[in-house]
Amino acid sequence: MLTKLDPQELRDSAHAIPYQKIKSGLFPGIALWMRRDDLLDPIISGNKAFKLVFNLAQARLFGAHTLITCGGAWSNHIHATAAAGMRLGFKTVGIIRGERAPTPSATLVDAERFGMQLIHLSRTAYRQRHNPDFLPQLGITDPFALFIPEGGANIAGARGVQLLASAIQHTQPVHFDEIWLACGTGLTLGALQSGLKNQKVVGVPVLKAAKSIAREAALWQKQLIGKMINMELKPEYHCGGYARRPAYLKAFQNQFEQQTGILLDPVYTLKLAYALHRECLLKRLTPGANVLLLHTGGLQGRRSTCHTDRVQ
Ligand SMILES: *Cc1c(COP(=O)(O)O)cnc(C)c1O
């Protein structure tokens, strides 16, 4: 849970997360477990809670009363930031990629209900988000506002993910030979591997950007521990691109959810589970290996019905 501005609380919650043994014919030849960080907090999605915790503590330390961030219409990070702001007493502003749709996404409806002020930008204007003049050009000059980059991708976010690494180190029920996770920017992959130096971490990019994900993951490792550790990426499971869910993927999701009783999110953890399923069928894993899948959350995104189309 993330109910107060105390990273110790999230650390304790991370240590209490269950590891669930998965018995399913979809993953032949290995011993499979899933770590359920989707259960970390009812409204602040797993991996985004880790990325936010030190950003929020820093905001309080700096005396900031507003959090400003950006993302797409189905962004887990926008949703989590709005929820955290409501709980912890920060005003929130969300800069959203793309014009406002006639029917806003369930994510944005929630964000507004959580009190977030939304500013919609054209895709062209949104591209300027890394420019230092981005906020002043939007007329935002509030000295008491803290800007958190898209996805929570800053050094405070990376340090938060190290809490997850430390929790895994201390609570894993067996020594995992491989730990698999879904990658968007690659920050979680880099930060996790930096905290799990002697374990093999495998990243599954959910978009056609394996090279930039590898670069990003390496960059965060350098910042956190001063060096790079070998990581493995499985670049062939983006399934057509970000937020695409072709029919075969939807069919796999139904099978997985029926057999395990665990729900997946359509953008990240679905492609993660699918990638491991395929690699098992191709016999690319060591027979009998102990493998951990990280359920990083994101279940709010299940409300989107148009994942075969581009949603962001
Ligand atoms: C954001 C997100 C990720 C990816 O995290 P990165 O650090 O951007 O690679 C994975 N899973 C879920 C559910 C997410 O919301």
PDBQT file of the ligand as one rigid body, heavy atoms in Angstrom, charges set to zero:
ROOT
HETATM    1  C1  LIG A 401       4.728   0.952 -16.985  1.00  0.00    +0.000 C 
HETATM    2  C2  LIG A 401       4.536  -0.521 -16.878  1.00  0.00    +0.000 A 
HETATM    3  C3  LIG A 401       5.553  -1.438 -17.226  1.00  0.00    +0.000 A 
HETATM    4  C4  LIG A 401       6.856  -1.026 -17.861  1.00  0.00    +0.000 C 
HETATM    5  O1  LIG A 401       7.739  -0.278 -17.084  1.00  0.00    +0.000 OA
HETATM    6  P1  LIG A 401       9.014   0.418 -17.738  1.00  0.00    +0.000 P 
HETATM    7  O2  LIG A 401       9.817   0.817 -16.567  1.00  0.00    +0.000 OA
HETATM    8  O3  LIG A 401       8.502   1.617 -18.507  1.00  0.00    +0.000 OA
HETATM    9  O4  LIG A 401       9.694  -0.514 -18.645  1.00  0.00    +0.000 OA
HETATM   10  C5  LIG A 401       5.297  -2.790 -17.056  1.00  0.00    +0.000 A 
HETATM   11  N1  LIG A 401       4.105  -3.226 -16.572  1.00  0.00    +0.000 NA
HETATM   12  C6  LIG A 401       3.113  -2.383 -16.248  1.00  0.00    +0.000 A 
HETATM   13  C7  LIG A 401       1.834  -2.943 -15.761  1.00  0.00    +0.000 C 
HETATM   14  C8  LIG A 401       3.296  -1.012 -16.376  1.00  0.00    +0.000 A 
HETATM   15  O5  LIG A 401       2.289  -0.165 -16.060  1.00  0.00    +0.000 OA
ENDROOT
TORSDOF 0
